[in-house]
Amino acid sequence: MRTSLIGGLLAMALMSVGCGGPMEEQEAPDLASQEAALPDCSNSPDDLRNYYSDAAHTTLVGQWGCWCGGLYNWGNKSGPHIEYIWSC
């Protein structure tokens, strides 16, 4: 009985100490110091660019621009096969 009591107290002590000591708070990133702010597309004219891997525009590989109030910026945005969309 005494062994299990000591073991239980030791386990409680280890749980309260944890591993590696106390955690430090991390500062939030300073978003104002970023190089370019994301554009506000809520009042922007629609201008979406679809990037394709082929001239027939069958495989979409990336998008960039403001369209229907949303920002689209993903994928591969290089190459000559671009489709421009001007209306929502």
Secondary structure, 3 states (H helix, E strand, C coil): CHHHHHHHHHHHHHHHHCCCCCCCCCCCCCHHHCCCCCCCCCCCCCEEEEEECCCCCCCEEEEEEEECCEEEEEECCCCCCEEEECCC
